[in-house]
Amino acid sequence: MVKFYDAKSEAELARVEAVLKQGGVEYCVTGLAKEDVSGEIEVAEEDLPRAEELLLKTR
């Protein structure tokens, strides 16, 4: 797994998770214990181009 996105708020985390779920990209969220960061999203290295493409389409 490689770092894909570092969400700064719960809303941002939920938005990116929804995009990845809808696009069928598997991911995991780490760093939820930190107070200043809502979560770091990681995806498989081979899924990184697809995840980036999906996120760019939703901006």
PyMOL Python script that loads the backbone (N, CA, C, O; Angstrom):
from pymol import cmd

cmd.read_pdbstr("""\
ATOM      1  N   MET A   1       0.847  -1.175   0.000  1.00  0.00           N
ATOM      2  CA  MET A   1       0.000   0.000   0.000  1.00  0.00           C
ATOM      3  C   MET A   1       0.895   1.242   0.000  1.00  0.00           C
ATOM      4  O   MET A   1       1.961   1.276   0.615  1.00  0.00           O
ATOM      5  N   VAL A   2       0.416   2.251  -0.714  1.00  0.00           N
ATOM      6  CA  VAL A   2       1.143   3.522  -0.777  1.00  0.00           C
ATOM      7  C   VAL A   2       0.207   4.654  -0.361  1.00  0.00           C
ATOM      8  O   VAL A   2      -1.009   4.570  -0.536  1.00  0.00           O
ATOM      9  N   LYS A   3       0.790   5.703   0.188  1.00  0.00           N
ATOM     10  CA  LYS A   3      -0.006   6.861   0.606  1.00  0.00           C
ATOM     11  C   LYS A   3      -0.631   7.499  -0.631  1.00  0.00           C
ATOM     12  O   LYS A   3       0.045   7.760  -1.626  1.00  0.00           O
ATOM     13  N   PHE A   4      -1.934   7.742  -0.544  1.00  0.00           N
ATOM     14  CA  PHE A   4      -2.661   8.345  -1.651  1.00  0.00           C
ATOM     15  C   PHE A   4      -3.168   9.737  -1.298  1.00  0.00           C
ATOM     16  O   PHE A   4      -3.047  10.665  -2.098  1.00  0.00           O
ATOM     17  N   TYR A   5      -3.735   9.887  -0.103  1.00  0.00           N
ATOM     18  CA  TYR A   5      -4.388  11.151   0.236  1.00  0.00           C
ATOM     19  C   TYR A   5      -4.328  11.361   1.735  1.00  0.00           C
ATOM     20  O   TYR A   5      -4.501  10.416   2.505  1.00  0.00           O
ATOM     21  N   ASP A   6      -4.087  12.587   2.152  1.00  0.00           N
ATOM     22  CA  ASP A   6      -4.032  12.936   3.567  1.00  0.00           C
ATOM     23  C   ASP A   6      -5.195  13.885   3.854  1.00  0.00           C
ATOM     24  O   ASP A   6      -5.094  15.089   3.621  1.00  0.00           O
ATOM     25  N   ALA A   7      -6.289  13.339   4.357  1.00  0.00           N
ATOM     26  CA  ALA A   7      -7.497  14.137   4.612  1.00  0.00           C
ATOM     27  C   ALA A   7      -7.298  15.034   5.825  1.00  0.00           C
ATOM     28  O   ALA A   7      -6.752  14.608   6.843  1.00  0.00           O
ATOM     29  N   LYS A   8      -7.740  16.267   5.708  1.00  0.00           N
ATOM     30  CA  LYS A   8      -7.599  17.245   6.790  1.00  0.00           C
ATOM     31  C   LYS A   8      -8.867  17.415   7.606  1.00  0.00           C
ATOM     32  O   LYS A   8      -8.857  18.082   8.641  1.00  0.00           O
ATOM     33  N   SER A   9      -9.967  16.813   7.145  1.00  0.00           N
ATOM     34  CA  SER A   9     -11.228  16.912   7.886  1.00  0.00           C
ATOM     35  C   SER A   9     -12.031  15.642   7.668  1.00  0.00           C
ATOM     36  O   SER A   9     -11.769  14.867   6.748  1.00  0.00           O
ATOM     37  N   GLU A  10     -13.007  15.450   8.527  1.00  0.00           N
ATOM     38  CA  GLU A  10     -13.878  14.275   8.405  1.00  0.00           C
ATOM     39  C   GLU A  10     -14.658  14.323   7.095  1.00  0.00           C
ATOM     40  O   GLU A  10     -14.853  13.291   6.453  1.00  0.00           O
ATOM     41  N   ALA A  11     -15.101  15.505   6.698  1.00  0.00           N
ATOM     42  CA  ALA A  11     -15.864  15.651   5.457  1.00  0.00           C
ATOM     43  C   ALA A  11     -15.007  15.291   4.241  1.00  0.00           C
ATOM     44  O   ALA A  11     -15.467  14.612   3.322  1.00  0.00           O
ATOM     45  N   GLU A  12     -13.774  15.749   4.251  1.00  0.00           N
ATOM     46  CA  GLU A  12     -12.853  15.458   3.157  1.00  0.00           C
ATOM     47  C   GLU A  12     -12.567  13.961   3.089  1.00  0.00           C
ATOM     48  O   GLU A  12     -12.530  13.382   2.003  1.00  0.00           O
ATOM     49  N   LEU A  13     -12.367  13.343   4.234  1.00  0.00           N
ATOM     50  CA  LEU A  13     -12.130  11.902   4.307  1.00  0.00           C
ATOM     51  C   LEU A  13     -13.324  11.140   3.738  1.00  0.00           C
ATOM     52  O   LEU A  13     -13.152  10.215   2.944  1.00  0.00           O
ATOM     53  N   ALA A  14     -14.512  11.519   4.137  1.00  0.00           N
ATOM     54  CA  ALA A  14     -15.724  10.847   3.665  1.00  0.00           C
ATOM     55  C   ALA A  14     -15.889  11.006   2.154  1.00  0.00           C
ATOM     56  O   ALA A  14     -16.296  10.066   1.472  1.00  0.00           O
ATOM     57  N   ARG A  15     -15.576  12.181   1.632  1.00  0.00           N
ATOM     58  CA  ARG A  15     -15.706  12.428   0.185  1.00  0.00           C
ATOM     59  C   ARG A  15     -14.768  11.538  -0.618  1.00  0.00           C
ATOM     60  O   ARG A  15     -15.179  10.921  -1.600  1.00  0.00           O
ATOM     61  N   VAL A  16     -13.506  11.473  -0.198  1.00  0.00           N
ATOM     62  CA  VAL A  16     -12.525  10.672  -0.925  1.00  0.00           C
ATOM     63  C   VAL A  16     -12.854   9.184  -0.796  1.00  0.00           C
ATOM     64  O   VAL A  16     -12.731   8.435  -1.766  1.00  0.00           O
ATOM     65  N   GLU A  17     -13.269   8.757   0.392  1.00  0.00           N
ATOM     66  CA  GLU A  17     -13.671   7.357   0.562  1.00  0.00           C
ATOM     67  C   GLU A  17     -14.829   7.008  -0.363  1.00  0.00           C
ATOM     68  O   GLU A  17     -14.834   5.933  -0.964  1.00  0.00           O
ATOM     69  N   ALA A  18     -15.798   7.889  -0.487  1.00  0.00           N
ATOM     70  CA  ALA A  18     -16.959   7.641  -1.348  1.00  0.00           C
ATOM     71  C   ALA A  18     -16.531   7.509  -2.810  1.00  0.00           C
ATOM     72  O   ALA A  18     -17.026   6.638  -3.524  1.00  0.00           O
ATOM     73  N   VAL A  19     -15.621   8.363  -3.252  1.00  0.00           N
ATOM     74  CA  VAL A  19     -15.132   8.314  -4.634  1.00  0.00           C
ATOM     75  C   VAL A  19     -14.430   6.982  -4.895  1.00  0.00           C
ATOM     76  O   VAL A  19     -14.656   6.350  -5.928  1.00  0.00           O
ATOM     77  N   LEU A  20     -13.583   6.559  -3.964  1.00  0.00           N
ATOM     78  CA  LEU A  20     -12.856   5.308  -4.142  1.00  0.00           C
ATOM     79  C   LEU A  20     -13.797   4.106  -4.121  1.00  0.00           C
ATOM     80  O   LEU A  20     -13.657   3.193  -4.935  1.00  0.00           O
ATOM     81  N   LYS A  21     -14.758   4.103  -3.191  1.00  0.00           N
ATOM     82  CA  LYS A  21     -15.738   3.010  -3.134  1.00  0.00           C
ATOM     83  C   LYS A  21     -16.520   2.920  -4.426  1.00  0.00           C
ATOM     84  O   LYS A  21     -16.680   1.836  -4.985  1.00  0.00           O
ATOM     85  N   GLN A  22     -17.005   4.050  -4.900  1.00  0.00           N
ATOM     86  CA  GLN A  22     -17.803   4.085  -6.116  1.00  0.00           C
ATOM     87  C   GLN A  22     -16.988   3.607  -7.324  1.00  0.00           C
ATOM     88  O   GLN A  22     -17.533   2.989  -8.239  1.00  0.00           O
ATOM     89  N   GLY A  23     -15.696   3.893  -7.323  1.00  0.00           N
ATOM     90  CA  GLY A  23     -14.825   3.490  -8.420  1.00  0.00           C
ATOM     91  C   GLY A  23     -14.276   2.086  -8.279  1.00  0.00           C
ATOM     92  O   GLY A  23     -13.561   1.609  -9.161  1.00  0.00           O
ATOM     93  N   GLY A  24     -14.600   1.413  -7.179  1.00  0.00           N
ATOM     94  CA  GLY A  24     -14.150   0.044  -6.978  1.00  0.00           C
ATOM     95  C   GLY A  24     -12.684  -0.093  -6.600  1.00  0.00           C
ATOM     96  O   GLY A  24     -12.078  -1.140  -6.826  1.00  0.00           O
ATOM     97  N   VAL A  25     -12.111   0.959  -6.026  1.00  0.00           N
ATOM     98  CA  VAL A  25     -10.705   0.937  -5.624  1.00  0.00           C
ATOM     99  C   VAL A  25     -10.621   0.566  -4.145  1.00  0.00           C
ATOM    100  O   VAL A  25     -11.234   1.218  -3.300  1.00  0.00           O
ATOM    101  N   GLU A  26      -9.859  -0.484  -3.838  1.00  0.00           N
ATOM    102  CA  GLU A  26      -9.673  -0.880  -2.444  1.00  0.00           C
ATOM    103  C   GLU A  26      -8.689   0.073  -1.781  1.00  0.00           C
ATOM    104  O   GLU A  26      -7.722   0.518  -2.399  1.00  0.00           O
ATOM    105  N   TYR A  27      -8.948   0.379  -0.518  1.00  0.00           N
ATOM    106  CA  TYR A  27      -8.115   1.329   0.214  1.00  0.00           C
ATOM    107  C   TYR A  27      -8.164   1.001   1.702  1.00  0.00           C
ATOM    108  O   TYR A  27      -8.971   0.184   2.146  1.00  0.00           O
ATOM    109  N   CYS A  28      -7.292   1.645   2.458  1.00  0.00           N
ATOM    110  CA  CYS A  28      -7.363   1.578   3.915  1.00  0.00           C
ATOM    111  C   CYS A  28      -7.066   2.971   4.449  1.00  0.00           C
ATOM    112  O   CYS A  28      -6.400   3.776   3.799  1.00  0.00           O
ATOM    113  N   VAL A  29      -7.574   3.235   5.645  1.00  0.00           N
ATOM    114  CA  VAL A  29      -7.374   4.537   6.289  1.00  0.00           C
ATOM    115  C   VAL A  29      -6.501   4.323   7.507  1.00  0.00           C
ATOM    116  O   VAL A  29      -6.780   3.459   8.338  1.00  0.00           O
ATOM    117  N   THR A  30      -5.450   5.105   7.613  1.00  0.00           N
ATOM    118  CA  THR A  30      -4.548   5.035   8.757  1.00  0.00           C
ATOM    119  C   THR A  30      -4.457   6.410   9.387  1.00  0.00           C
ATOM    120  O   THR A  30      -4.921   7.392   8.808  1.00  0.00           O
ATOM    121  N   GLY A  31      -3.869   6.489  10.557  1.00  0.00           N
ATOM    122  CA  GLY A  31      -3.632   7.772  11.208  1.00  0.00           C
ATOM    123  C   GLY A  31      -4.843   8.367  11.884  1.00  0.00           C
ATOM    124  O   GLY A  31      -4.840   9.555  12.205  1.00  0.00           O
ATOM    125  N   LEU A  32      -5.887   7.572  12.114  1.00  0.00           N
ATOM    126  CA  LEU A  32      -7.091   8.118  12.729  1.00  0.00           C
ATOM    127  C   LEU A  32      -6.901   8.515  14.191  1.00  0.00           C
ATOM    128  O   LEU A  32      -7.718   9.261  14.729  1.00  0.00           O
ATOM    129  N   ALA A  33      -5.857   8.040  14.837  1.00  0.00           N
ATOM    130  CA  ALA A  33      -5.636   8.348  16.248  1.00  0.00           C
ATOM    131  C   ALA A  33      -5.062   9.753  16.447  1.00  0.00           C
ATOM    132  O   ALA A  33      -5.139  10.301  17.547  1.00  0.00           O
ATOM    133  N   LYS A  34      -4.500  10.328  15.416  1.00  0.00           N
ATOM    134  CA  LYS A  34      -3.914  11.669  15.527  1.00  0.00           C
ATOM    135  C   LYS A  34      -5.024  12.705  15.650  1.00  0.00           C
ATOM    136  O   LYS A  34      -6.028  12.633  14.942  1.00  0.00           O
ATOM    137  N   GLU A  35      -4.845  13.649  16.531  1.00  0.00           N
ATOM    138  CA  GLU A  35      -5.863  14.670  16.759  1.00  0.00           C
ATOM    139  C   GLU A  35      -5.952  15.683  15.623  1.00  0.00           C
ATOM    140  O   GLU A  35      -7.033  16.191  15.328  1.00  0.00           O
ATOM    141  N   ASP A  36      -4.826  15.977  14.986  1.00  0.00           N
ATOM    142  CA  ASP A  36      -4.816  17.036  13.980  1.00  0.00           C
ATOM    143  C   ASP A  36      -5.081  16.542  12.551  1.00  0.00           C
ATOM    144  O   ASP A  36      -5.200  17.350  11.630  1.00  0.00           O
ATOM    145  N   VAL A  37      -5.173  15.240  12.368  1.00  0.00           N
ATOM    146  CA  VAL A  37      -5.399  14.692  11.030  1.00  0.00           C
ATOM    147  C   VAL A  37      -6.531  13.682  11.096  1.00  0.00           C
ATOM    148  O   VAL A  37      -6.557  12.824  11.979  1.00  0.00           O
ATOM    149  N   SER A  38      -7.452  13.784  10.176  1.00  0.00           N
ATOM    150  CA  SER A  38      -8.590  12.876  10.177  1.00  0.00           C
ATOM    151  C   SER A  38      -8.242  11.502   9.644  1.00  0.00           C
ATOM    152  O   SER A  38      -8.827  10.513  10.085  1.00  0.00           O
ATOM    153  N   GLY A  39      -7.324  11.409   8.722  1.00  0.00           N
ATOM    154  CA  GLY A  39      -6.943  10.105   8.212  1.00  0.00           C
ATOM    155  C   GLY A  39      -6.123  10.172   6.946  1.00  0.00           C
ATOM    156  O   GLY A  39      -6.290  11.060   6.110  1.00  0.00           O
ATOM    157  N   GLU A  40      -5.246   9.222   6.834  1.00  0.00           N
ATOM    158  CA  GLU A  40      -4.411   9.086   5.659  1.00  0.00           C
ATOM    159  C   GLU A  40      -4.932   7.886   4.879  1.00  0.00           C
ATOM    160  O   GLU A  40      -5.057   6.794   5.434  1.00  0.00           O
ATOM    161  N   ILE A  41      -5.234   8.073   3.613  1.00  0.00           N
ATOM    162  CA  ILE A  41      -5.784   7.007   2.788  1.00  0.00           C
ATOM    163  C   ILE A  41      -4.654   6.389   1.977  1.00  0.00           C
ATOM    164  O   ILE A  41      -3.873   7.089   1.332  1.00  0.00           O
ATOM    165  N   GLU A  42      -4.586   5.072   2.022  1.00  0.00           N
ATOM    166  CA  GLU A  42      -3.596   4.335   1.257  1.00  0.00           C
ATOM    167  C   GLU A  42      -4.307   3.428   0.268  1.00  0.00           C
ATOM    168  O   GLU A  42      -5.371   2.884   0.561  1.00  0.00           O
ATOM    169  N   VAL A  43      -3.707   3.269  -0.911  1.00  0.00           N
ATOM    170  CA  VAL A  43      -4.228   2.358  -1.925  1.00  0.00           C
ATOM    171  C   VAL A  43      -3.083   1.465  -2.395  1.00  0.00           C
ATOM    172  O   VAL A  43      -1.912   1.777  -2.179  1.00  0.00           O
ATOM    173  N   ALA A  44      -3.430   0.356  -3.037  1.00  0.00           N
ATOM    174  CA  ALA A  44      -2.408  -0.515  -3.605  1.00  0.00           C
ATOM    175  C   ALA A  44      -1.678   0.252  -4.704  1.00  0.00           C
ATOM    176  O   ALA A  44      -2.281   1.047  -5.425  1.00  0.00           O
ATOM    177  N   GLU A  45      -0.398   0.008  -4.821  1.00  0.00           N
ATOM    178  CA  GLU A  45       0.409   0.753  -5.786  1.00  0.00           C
ATOM    179  C   GLU A  45      -0.146   0.637  -7.205  1.00  0.00           C
ATOM    180  O   GLU A  45      -0.121   1.609  -7.960  1.00  0.00           O
ATOM    181  N   GLU A  46      -0.643  -0.537  -7.568  1.00  0.00           N
ATOM    182  CA  GLU A  46      -1.175  -0.716  -8.924  1.00  0.00           C
ATOM    183  C   GLU A  46      -2.507   0.010  -9.133  1.00  0.00           C
ATOM    184  O   GLU A  46      -2.909   0.237 -10.274  1.00  0.00           O
ATOM    185  N   ASP A  47      -3.197   0.376  -8.046  1.00  0.00           N
ATOM    186  CA  ASP A  47      -4.461   1.117  -8.130  1.00  0.00           C
ATOM    187  C   ASP A  47      -4.277   2.628  -8.082  1.00  0.00           C
ATOM    188  O   ASP A  47      -5.242   3.370  -8.266  1.00  0.00           O
ATOM    189  N   LEU A  48      -3.077   3.087  -7.840  1.00  0.00           N
ATOM    190  CA  LEU A  48      -2.813   4.516  -7.682  1.00  0.00           C
ATOM    191  C   LEU A  48      -3.235   5.350  -8.899  1.00  0.00           C
ATOM    192  O   LEU A  48      -3.891   6.376  -8.717  1.00  0.00           O
ATOM    193  N   PRO A  49      -2.891   4.958 -10.125  1.00  0.00           N
ATOM    194  CA  PRO A  49      -3.323   5.781 -11.274  1.00  0.00           C
ATOM    195  C   PRO A  49      -4.851   5.888 -11.377  1.00  0.00           C
ATOM    196  O   PRO A  49      -5.376   6.962 -11.670  1.00  0.00           O
ATOM    197  N   ARG A  50      -5.555   4.794 -11.139  1.00  0.00           N
ATOM    198  CA  ARG A  50      -7.023   4.806 -11.203  1.00  0.00           C
ATOM    199  C   ARG A  50      -7.605   5.695 -10.109  1.00  0.00           C
ATOM    200  O   ARG A  50      -8.539   6.457 -10.360  1.00  0.00           O
ATOM    201  N   ALA A  51      -7.061   5.603  -8.898  1.00  0.00           N
ATOM    202  CA  ALA A  51      -7.539   6.409  -7.784  1.00  0.00           C
ATOM    203  C   ALA A  51      -7.346   7.896  -8.070  1.00  0.00           C
ATOM    204  O   ALA A  51      -8.232   8.704  -7.791  1.00  0.00           O
ATOM    205  N   GLU A  52      -6.192   8.257  -8.624  1.00  0.00           N
ATOM    206  CA  GLU A  52      -5.917   9.661  -8.965  1.00  0.00           C
ATOM    207  C   GLU A  52      -6.892  10.150 -10.040  1.00  0.00           C
ATOM    208  O   GLU A  52      -7.403  11.268  -9.964  1.00  0.00           O
ATOM    209  N   GLU A  53      -7.142   9.307 -11.033  1.00  0.00           N
ATOM    210  CA  GLU A  53      -8.068   9.653 -12.112  1.00  0.00           C
ATOM    211  C   GLU A  53      -9.475   9.911 -11.558  1.00  0.00           C
ATOM    212  O   GLU A  53     -10.124  10.890 -11.927  1.00  0.00           O
ATOM    213  N   LEU A  54      -9.936   9.034 -10.680  1.00  0.00           N
ATOM    214  CA  LEU A  54     -11.268   9.188 -10.091  1.00  0.00           C
ATOM    215  C   LEU A  54     -11.366  10.482  -9.286  1.00  0.00           C
ATOM    216  O   LEU A  54     -12.357  11.206  -9.387  1.00  0.00           O
ATOM    217  N   LEU A  55     -10.353  10.767  -8.500  1.00  0.00           N
ATOM    218  CA  LEU A  55     -10.378  11.961  -7.657  1.00  0.00           C
ATOM    219  C   LEU A  55     -10.354  13.243  -8.497  1.00  0.00           C
ATOM    220  O   LEU A  55     -11.042  14.211  -8.174  1.00  0.00           O
ATOM    221  N   LEU A  56      -9.576  13.246  -9.555  1.00  0.00           N
ATOM    222  CA  LEU A  56      -9.512  14.417 -10.422  1.00  0.00           C
ATOM    223  C   LEU A  56     -10.845  14.687 -11.114  1.00  0.00           C
ATOM    224  O   LEU A  56     -11.197  15.843 -11.351  1.00  0.00           O
ATOM    225  N   LYS A  57     -11.585  13.636 -11.438  1.00  0.00           N
ATOM    226  CA  LYS A  57     -12.879  13.796 -12.107  1.00  0.00           C
ATOM    227  C   LYS A  57     -13.925  14.420 -11.191  1.00  0.00           C
ATOM    228  O   LYS A  57     -14.882  15.023 -11.677  1.00  0.00           O
ATOM    229  N   THR A  58     -13.764  14.288  -9.884  1.00  0.00           N
ATOM    230  CA  THR A  58     -14.774  14.770  -8.943  1.00  0.00           C
ATOM    231  C   THR A  58     -14.477  16.162  -8.396  1.00  0.00           C
ATOM    232  O   THR A  58     -15.273  16.683  -7.616  1.00  0.00           O
ATOM    233  N   ARG A  59     -13.398  16.761  -8.762  1.00  0.00           N
ATOM    234  CA  ARG A  59     -13.044  18.087  -8.227  1.00  0.00           C
ATOM    235  C   ARG A  59     -13.814  19.177  -8.881  1.00  0.00           C
ATOM    236  O   ARG A  59     -13.633  20.348  -8.545  1.00  0.00           O
TER     237      ARG A  59
END
""", "prot")
cmd.dss("prot")
cmd.show_as("cartoon", "prot")
cmd.util.cbc("prot")
cmd.orient("prot")
